């Protein structure tokens, strides 16, 4: 099983994986069955602008778009900070801590905002361990982007020993600069988005993680019909809607093409990870799932999430991407292979979560929320064709 970096649309949790090289989703400045890597964290609009980026990995449950926030979660005063906050601050050289606030929680981990005499930092706590080599690989790519481009992302911080990961009070953590972010906005300046993605795709960095099936492989017709049957037998409230969606899911998967021009890509560039900042501009978070992909396929994800239904925005985003020198091109339906594969795994993971006998009532509600979101912005062949017509693909 693999977890995919969740697509955090309306505050969902993205799946994450514990296998090295698998995709991970969302970080700070700010993911269970998406490319699985580290825990996924998502942006909490109720918290002071925060940056969350967390590892997203293909995992058993699949990528989810909504992440769970910590409503009413307790914060800690100075006297209560020991030993977790003190150990994090000491290990990463963050100064003297005086406040610790919960920022976001995902299925694979949670993010804390740690304030000290040196500023604020995003502390990402992993519920499942990640290897140092895997964490170091995604950080190396982030650092390459920071050096080679003007793209804004939460800068990853290393421990005093030079490692990315560290233990604090028995918990595995990593730390990022804190960035004040605003809620996801799919209507954000399309030109800015296109320029940002184009710049990222121009970054040359080795080594890279291998291609991950979360982004490339279909679920399969037999699996779709089996899931539909089981949901109907179990009386899932969305069983009829799921059954009606199966023919389209099968038809979409017939369009999937093997990625060609492979290079290091973010692999989770949905609007939930390309966020507006309080100070203006956009910040790209959740780099943990980065690895080999075709930039054309990743561009298809961005085009759908930011411009579907708006021909003018489609032209603006695609045009600015090309002008920036982005190497991706949308030439046919196969250019949306990554989007199709991810949407399929989102549906699959949500269905499996609801069917899992270990799922609590809260888990099932979470699954239903995922379906509400997926049904709310359906991916169809007609929508793909509309995008291609607008840009002349």
N, C-alpha and C positions, 0 to 999 in steps of 0.2 A: 504494500500500500504506500502511496505517497501523498504528501500534502501539498496543496498548492498555496501560493501566497495569496491570501484572501483578497478579494476585491472589495475593498471597503467602500461600499457605496453609501448606504445610509447607516453608517456605523455598524458595520458587521465585523465579524472576526474572520481573519483569513487563516487558512490551514497552514501548518508548518511541518517541517520534517526534521528528523533528527539525523538523517543520513547525510554525510558530507557531500557537498556538491549539489545538494538539492536546493531548489529555490526557497527563498525565505521572504517574508513580507513586512513591512513597516517599522520605521525607526523613530528615534526621538529627534529632537533638537530641543524632535520628539523625542500567525498568522496562523483545519487540523489536517486538512487533507488537501493541501495544495502542495506545491513543492514543499517538502518538509525540511525545515531547517531548525530555526529557532522559533521561540514564541512570537506570535504576531501581536502587535499592539496597534491600537487605532486612535485616531484623533478624537478627543473629547471636547465638543463644542461648548460644554458647560464649564470646562476648566478654563483658566486664563489661557489665552492663546498658547497652545503647546505644540511641540513638535514630537511626533512619535514616529519612529520608524522601527520596524522590528523585522526579525528574520521571518521570512515566509518560506515554508517548505511544502513540498507536496507531501501530504500526509494522509492518514487514514480517513479522516473525515471529509476532507475536501475543502476547497477554498470557500470562504464565506465572505459576503460583502459587509455584513454588519459586525461591529465589534461590540463587546460588552463594556460598558463604562462602569464606574464604581459609584453609583448614586449614593450620596450620603456617606461615602467611605470616610473613615476617620483619618484625620491628619495627625501629625505628631509634633509635640512641643519640644523645646530643647531638652528637657529632662528625660523625655521618652525616646530620644533618638538612638541612644546606645542599645545594642552595639552595631546594628545594621548601618545606619547613616554614618557613624563615626568610622567604621571600617571601610566603607566605600570611599569616603573623603580621604582617608589616610592612604589607601591603596592607589588611588588615582591622583593624589596630590591636589585635592580640590579646596584646601583651606579648612577653616573651622565651620562646620555645619550648624545651622540654627533652625532649619525648618524642613520638613519632609511631607510632601503632599501627593496623594494618588492622582495620576493624570489619566491613565487609561488601562484597560485590562482586555486581554485577548484570551484565546483558548490555550495558547502556548506560553503566555507570560504576561507581565504587567509592567507599566512604566510609572516611575516616580519622578516628581520634580524635587530635586534637592537644592536648597538654597544655602549658600555659605558666604563668608566674608569675601569670597572671590567671584561671586555671581551665582547664576542658576544653571543647573545641569539636568539632563535627562538620564535617568538611570533605568536601564531595561533589565528586568529580572526574568530569567528563563525558568520555566517550570520543568523543562526537559533539557538535559545537558547538551551543549554543542561542543565540537572539537575546536581547539585553538587554531588549527590549521585552516579549518573552514571559515572561521570568523576572520582570520587574518587575510584570507583570499578576498572576501567581499570588501573589507576595509581598504585593501590595496587598490581595488578598482575605484572606490570612492575618492581616495587620495589622488588617483590619476585624473579623475574628473575635476577635482579642485585645482590641480596644477595646470591642466591643459585647456580649461574653459572658464567662463565667467558664471557658470551655473551655480546657483545657491543650493546648498544642502547642509544638513546638520553635520558639523565636523566631528568625526569620531575621535575620541580621546583614548590614549593608551595608558595602561597602568604604569606605575613607576618602574616596573621590571621590563617594560616594552611590550607586554602582552596585551591583547585586545580584551580577553576575558579574565575575570578574577572571581574569587569567592569572598563573600561578605556575610558573616553570620550564617554560614552554611548554605548560602544561595549564590547561584552563578549570575553574574551581572556583566554588563558592558555599559559604557558611558558616552554620551554625546553632548555637544554644546546644546544649550536650550535655544530654541527659535520660536518666536511668537507667531503662531499660525492662525489663520481664519478657517472656517468650515469650507469643505470642498465646494467648488463653484464651476460647474460645467459650462457656464457662460462667460468664463474669464477670457480676457483678451486672447483671441485665437492666434494672432500674430506672435505674441509673446510665447505662447505654448509651442507653436511650430518652431520658433527659433531655439527654444530650450531643448526640445527633443532632437533637433538637427545637430546642435552642438554636442549633445551626449553621444549621438551616433558617430560623430567624427573622432571620438577618443580612441586612441590605439593603446591597448593594454593586454599584456600577457603575464601569467597564464590565465586561462579561463576555466570555469566549471563546464562539464559536459552538457550536451543537450538533455533536457529533462522531458519525460513523457507527458507531464502535466500540460506542457505547452504545444505538444506535437501530436499526441495520439488520440484517436477517437475512443469513446466509451464502447461503441459497438451496438448494432441493432438488437442482438439477442439479449444483451445486458439491459438495454432500455426497456424492452418488453417484459423482462423478468422483474425489473424494479416496479414497473407499472402494475403488474399482476399482484405483487406483494403489497404494494400500497393500497390497492383496492381491497384485498383480502383483510388487511388490518384496519380498514376504515379511516385512512388518512383523510383529513378535511380537504386536502388539495389533490386527492387521487384523480378525480375527473379532469381537472385542469392539466394535471401531469400527463394523463393518458392522451389528451387532445394535443399536447405539445410533442409527443414522441415522433410522429411522422416528420415534423419539421426538424427535430434534432437529428434524425437519421439522414434526412436530405442534406442538411448542412454538413454533416461529417463526411459525406461523399465528396465534398469540395476540398477537403484537406490535402495539402501538398507538403512534401518533405521540404524543410527549410534549406535554402541553398547557400547564399552568401553569409556564412556564419562569422560572427564576431561577438565580442563581449557586449551584452545588452543588460539593461536594468531588469527586464522581464516582468515588471508589475506597474507599468505606467498608466494606470487608471487615474481618474480624477482624484481619487482618495489619496494618492501619493504625489500628486502635482498640485500643491496647495498654495493659495494666496497668503502672503505674509502681512502682518499688521502694518509693517512699515512700507508696504508696496512691493510689487514684483511677486515672483513665485519661487517656491522652495520644493525641491524634489526629495522625498523621503523613502524609507523602506528599501534599501539596496541589498538586503541580505539574500535575495533570491537571484541575484545577478549571475549571468553565465552565458554560454553560447546560444545565440538565436539569430534569425535572419532579421535585420533591421526593417526590411519591408513588411514582414509579418507583425513586428512590434508597432510599426507606424499604423497598421490597420486597426490595432487596438485603440490607439490614441484618437484616430479619426472618428471611430464609432462613438467613443465615450464623450468626446468634446464637441462633436459637430453634427451627429445624426439628426436629421430633421431640419437642418439649417444650411441650405446650399451656399449662402454667402460665407458662413463660418468655415465650411468645408474648403472653399476656395482660398480663404485667407490662411488657414492653418497649413494646408498643403503647399501653398505658394511660398510662405515664409520658411517652411522646412527646406524646400528646394533651394531657395535663395541663400540659406545659411550653409548649404553644402551637404545637407543630409544625404546619405547614400541610398536610402530606401525609396522604392517606387511601388505604387499601387497600380498593377497592370491588369489584374483579373480577379476572379472570385477567390482564387487560391491565395491571394495576398492577405486574406483575412483568416488564414488557417490557425494562427495562434489564438485569435479571438474566439473562433469556433471551438477549438479544443478546450480553452479555459471555461467558456460558458457551459460546455458539456460537463466538465468536471465539477463546476459549481452545482449544477443540477444533481449530478450523481452523489456528491458528498452530502448535500442537504437531504436527499432521500434516504441515504444510508444512516445519517444521524437520526432521522425520525424513526427508522426501522430498528435501530440498535436497541436490544432489550435492556441495555445498561443506561439508556438515556432517561434522564429525569423529566418531569413535566416542564421544567424550565428549558431543558435541552430541546424538547419537542417544540416549544413555543419559539425558540431561536430558529429552529429549522423552518417553521412556518413563516417566520419573518423573512428568511432568505428567499423563500419561494415568492412571497409578495413582491419582493424587489425584482427578482428575475422575471416574473410575469409582467411587472410594471414597465420594464424597458426591454421588450422582446427582441431577440436577434433573429432576423428573417433574411431569406435570400433577396427579397424585394428591397430591403433596406441596404443590403450590400450593393445591389445593382444601382440604387439611387446614388450612393456615394461615388461609385465608379463613373456614372454618367456625368455627374457634376464636375469631376476633375479630369474627365476625358480618358479614364483608364480603360 
